[in-house]
Amino acid sequence: MSEGTRRRPESAVPDKTLETLARNFCREAKDYGFGQVDYLRYVNYLLEYADESPEGAPSPPVQQVDREACRALPLSGKRVSVRAYDPGKDAEHFKRWLADAYGRYFLLSRTSGRRTDVDALTDNPSHHVGVITVDDDTPIGSVVYLNHDEARSKAELRKIIGEPKYRGTGLAKEATELWIAYGLTALGLKKIVVNTLHTHFRNIQLNESLGFKVEGLLHHEAFIDGKYHDVLRMGLWWEDFEK
């Protein structure tokens, strides 16, 4: 390993994430017919477009969540709250959020790519559904634990900001921090996993900023729109969140 590699900036993407994404790209590129020269040309294009792209705003730091205040819903943050799902008030919001391109993957089965409906999500006793609201109690999205395994103290986390004007504002991160604290404290989770398509770089970056680490790449895991997609699996162990 070169000196430059060992001394990468602290704000850089973790090596494990880069390695996993690079391996996946190389596998697909090989199937496409890439040769050595094509890889070099591709890297040159990456550097060229990277120089043209403005750097994004730095991710806000993880807030110091009061674990004791997260033992029961609702959860209160600085800009958002998370309350329990109310079918009478929230069902129509969920249907609208999940109908657009942004939310279409929220209810997709990770292995089949088939949709489930809102009722199947909320009526399952192993699922925990929270609704994200802002100061005026307007619902803007949801955080969910799927398949809570009490014996192994594990669950899968999913999140969505359904209202377009609130996306990219940091509210998803704040709500997810509260939801993680709720899972660890109220539900007794020891491990939380997230699964995301390997091309959803913004979601991957958000997960990393919350302490999730790449555990592996599941090849051809999801079948969506007639095509197989790779899924990046990330995990958060309770001791890492405590630190």
C-alpha positions as CSV (number, residue, x, y, z in Angstrom):
1,M,0.0,0.0,0.0
2,S,1.4,3.4,-1.0
3,E,2.0,6.3,1.4
4,G,-0.7,8.3,-0.3
5,T,-3.2,5.5,0.2
6,R,-2.4,5.2,3.9
7,R,-2.9,8.9,4.5
8,R,-6.3,9.4,2.9
9,P,-8.3,12.3,4.3
10,E,-10.6,11.5,7.3
11,S,-13.6,12.7,5.2
12,A,-12.9,10.2,2.4
13,V,-15.3,7.4,1.6
14,P,-14.3,4.3,3.7
15,D,-11.9,1.9,1.9
16,K,-14.3,-1.0,2.3
17,T,-17.1,0.8,0.5
18,L,-14.7,1.9,-2.4
19,E,-13.4,-1.7,-2.7
20,T,-16.8,-3.2,-2.7
21,L,-18.1,-0.8,-5.4
22,A,-15.0,-1.1,-7.4
23,R,-15.2,-4.9,-7.4
24,N,-18.8,-4.8,-8.5
25,F,-18.0,-2.4,-11.3
26,C,-15.1,-4.5,-12.6
27,R,-17.3,-7.6,-12.6
28,E,-20.0,-5.8,-14.7
29,A,-17.4,-4.1,-16.9
30,K,-15.8,-7.5,-17.6
31,D,-19.1,-8.9,-18.7
32,Y,-19.5,-5.8,-20.9
33,G,-16.2,-6.5,-22.6
34,F,-13.9,-3.9,-20.9
35,G,-10.2,-4.3,-21.6
36,Q,-7.3,-2.7,-19.8
37,V,-7.4,0.4,-22.0
38,D,-11.1,0.8,-21.4
39,Y,-10.6,0.9,-17.6
40,L,-8.0,3.7,-18.0
41,R,-10.3,5.6,-20.3
42,Y,-13.1,5.2,-17.8
43,V,-11.0,6.5,-15.0
44,N,-10.0,9.6,-17.0
45,Y,-13.7,10.3,-17.6
46,L,-14.4,10.0,-13.9
47,L,-11.7,12.4,-13.0
48,E,-12.8,14.8,-15.7
49,Y,-16.4,14.9,-14.6
50,A,-15.4,15.0,-10.9
51,D,-13.4,18.2,-11.5
52,E,-16.5,19.7,-13.1
53,S,-18.9,18.7,-10.3
54,P,-19.1,21.1,-7.3
55,E,-18.5,19.5,-3.9
56,G,-21.7,18.8,-1.9
57,A,-22.4,20.4,1.4
58,P,-20.7,18.6,4.3
59,S,-22.9,16.1,6.1
60,P,-24.1,17.5,9.4
61,P,-22.6,15.7,12.4
62,V,-24.5,13.0,14.2
63,Q,-26.5,14.7,17.0
64,Q,-26.2,13.6,20.6
65,V,-29.4,11.7,21.0
66,D,-30.9,11.3,24.5
67,R,-31.3,7.6,24.7
68,E,-33.6,7.8,27.7
69,A,-36.0,10.0,25.8
70,C,-36.2,7.4,23.0
71,R,-37.8,4.7,25.1
72,A,-41.3,5.3,23.7
73,L,-42.9,7.1,20.8
74,P,-43.2,10.0,20.0
75,L,-39.5,10.9,19.6
76,S,-38.5,14.5,19.5
77,G,-35.5,16.0,17.7
78,K,-34.5,19.6,16.9
79,R,-36.3,19.8,13.6
80,V,-38.4,16.6,13.4
81,S,-40.4,14.2,15.5
82,V,-41.2,10.5,14.9
83,R,-44.6,9.2,16.0
84,A,-46.5,5.9,15.6
85,Y,-48.2,5.2,12.4
86,D,-51.9,6.1,12.4
87,P,-53.9,4.3,9.6
88,G,-56.6,6.9,9.7
89,K,-54.3,9.8,9.1
90,D,-51.3,8.3,7.4
91,A,-52.5,5.6,4.9
92,E,-53.1,8.1,2.1
93,H,-49.8,9.9,2.6
94,F,-48.0,6.5,2.3
95,K,-49.8,5.6,-0.9
96,R,-48.8,9.0,-2.4
97,W,-45.2,8.8,-1.2
98,L,-44.7,5.3,-2.6
99,A,-46.3,6.0,-5.9
100,D,-43.5,8.3,-7.2
101,A,-40.1,7.2,-8.6
102,Y,-38.3,8.3,-5.4
103,G,-40.3,6.1,-3.1
104,R,-40.9,3.1,-5.4
105,Y,-38.1,1.0,-3.8
106,F,-39.3,1.5,-0.2
107,L,-41.7,-1.4,-0.3
108,L,-39.9,-3.6,-2.8
109,S,-39.0,-7.1,-1.6
110,R,-35.2,-7.2,-1.5
111,T,-35.2,-10.6,-3.2
112,S,-38.1,-10.6,-5.6
113,G,-38.6,-6.9,-6.5
114,R,-42.3,-7.3,-6.0
115,R,-44.3,-4.6,-4.3
116,T,-46.2,-5.1,-1.1
117,D,-49.0,-2.8,-0.1
118,V,-49.1,-0.4,2.8
119,D,-51.4,-2.7,4.8
120,A,-49.0,-5.6,4.5
121,L,-46.3,-3.3,5.9
122,T,-48.2,-1.9,8.8
123,D,-50.2,-5.0,9.8
124,N,-47.2,-7.2,10.2
125,P,-46.4,-7.6,14.0
126,S,-42.7,-8.0,13.3
127,H,-42.6,-4.5,11.6
128,H,-42.4,-1.2,13.4
129,V,-43.5,1.8,11.5
130,G,-42.7,5.4,12.5
131,V,-44.0,8.6,10.8
132,I,-41.6,11.6,10.5
133,T,-43.3,15.0,11.1
134,V,-42.1,18.6,11.2
135,D,-42.9,21.4,13.7
136,D,-46.5,21.8,12.5
137,D,-47.1,18.1,12.7
138,T,-47.1,17.7,8.9
139,P,-46.1,14.1,8.0
140,I,-43.1,14.2,5.6
141,G,-41.8,10.6,5.6
142,S,-41.3,7.4,7.4
143,V,-38.7,5.2,9.2
144,V,-39.4,1.5,9.6
145,Y,-37.9,-1.6,11.2
146,L,-38.7,-4.7,9.1
147,N,-38.6,-8.3,10.4
148,H,-37.7,-7.6,14.0
149,D,-36.0,-10.8,15.2
150,E,-36.3,-10.7,18.9
151,A,-34.3,-13.8,19.4
152,R,-31.3,-12.4,17.6
153,S,-32.0,-8.7,18.5
154,K,-31.8,-7.7,14.9
155,A,-34.0,-5.8,12.4
156,E,-33.7,-4.1,8.9
157,L,-34.1,-0.3,8.8
158,R,-35.7,1.5,5.9
159,K,-36.3,5.3,5.6
160,I,-38.0,7.7,3.2
161,I,-38.7,11.4,2.9
162,G,-41.9,11.3,0.9
163,E,-42.5,15.1,0.5
164,P,-40.1,16.3,-2.2
165,K,-39.5,19.8,-0.7
166,Y,-38.0,18.2,2.4
167,R,-35.5,16.0,0.6
168,G,-31.8,16.9,0.8
169,T,-32.3,19.0,4.0
170,G,-30.8,16.7,6.5
171,L,-34.1,15.8,8.1
172,A,-33.8,12.1,7.0
173,K,-30.6,11.9,8.9
174,E,-32.0,13.5,12.1
175,A,-35.1,11.2,12.0
176,T,-32.9,8.1,11.4
177,E,-30.7,9.0,14.4
178,L,-33.8,9.1,16.6
179,W,-35.1,5.9,15.1
180,I,-31.8,4.1,15.7
181,A,-31.8,5.2,19.3
182,Y,-35.4,4.0,19.7
183,G,-34.5,0.6,18.2
184,L,-31.5,0.1,20.5
185,T,-33.3,1.4,23.6
186,A,-37.0,0.5,23.3
187,L,-36.7,-2.6,21.1
188,G,-33.5,-3.9,22.5
189,L,-31.8,-4.2,19.1
190,K,-28.1,-5.2,19.0
191,K,-27.7,-5.0,15.3
192,I,-29.4,-3.0,12.6
193,V,-29.0,-3.7,8.9
194,V,-29.8,-1.7,5.8
195,N,-29.9,-2.9,2.2
196,T,-29.6,-0.5,-0.7
197,L,-29.1,-0.8,-4.4
198,H,-25.3,-0.4,-5.0
199,T,-25.9,2.6,-7.3
200,H,-27.7,4.7,-4.6
201,F,-24.6,6.6,-3.6
202,R,-26.4,9.3,-1.6
203,N,-28.1,6.7,0.5
204,I,-24.9,4.8,1.0
205,Q,-23.2,8.0,2.2
206,L,-26.0,8.8,4.6
207,N,-25.8,5.3,6.1
208,E,-22.0,5.7,6.5
209,S,-22.4,9.0,8.3
210,L,-24.7,7.3,10.8
211,G,-22.1,4.6,11.6
212,F,-23.2,1.8,9.2
213,K,-20.4,-0.2,7.6
214,V,-20.4,-2.2,4.4
215,E,-20.6,-5.9,5.1
216,G,-20.9,-7.2,1.5
217,L,-22.4,-7.0,-1.9
218,L,-25.2,-9.4,-2.7
219,H,-25.0,-10.1,-6.4
220,H,-28.3,-10.2,-8.4
221,E,-30.2,-10.0,-5.2
222,A,-33.2,-7.9,-6.4
223,F,-35.2,-8.3,-9.5
224,I,-36.7,-5.0,-10.5
225,D,-38.3,-3.9,-13.8
226,G,-37.2,-7.0,-15.5
227,K,-33.5,-6.7,-14.5
228,Y,-31.4,-8.1,-11.7
229,H,-29.7,-5.6,-9.4
230,D,-26.9,-5.9,-6.9
231,V,-27.7,-4.9,-3.3
232,L,-25.2,-3.4,-0.9
233,R,-25.6,-4.7,2.7
234,M,-24.5,-2.5,5.6
235,G,-24.7,-3.0,9.3
236,L,-24.6,-1.1,12.6
237,W,-23.6,-2.8,15.8
238,W,-24.9,-1.2,19.0
239,E,-21.4,-0.7,20.5
240,D,-20.4,1.4,17.5
241,F,-23.4,3.6,17.9
242,E,-22.6,4.1,21.6
243,K,-19.1,5.2,20.7
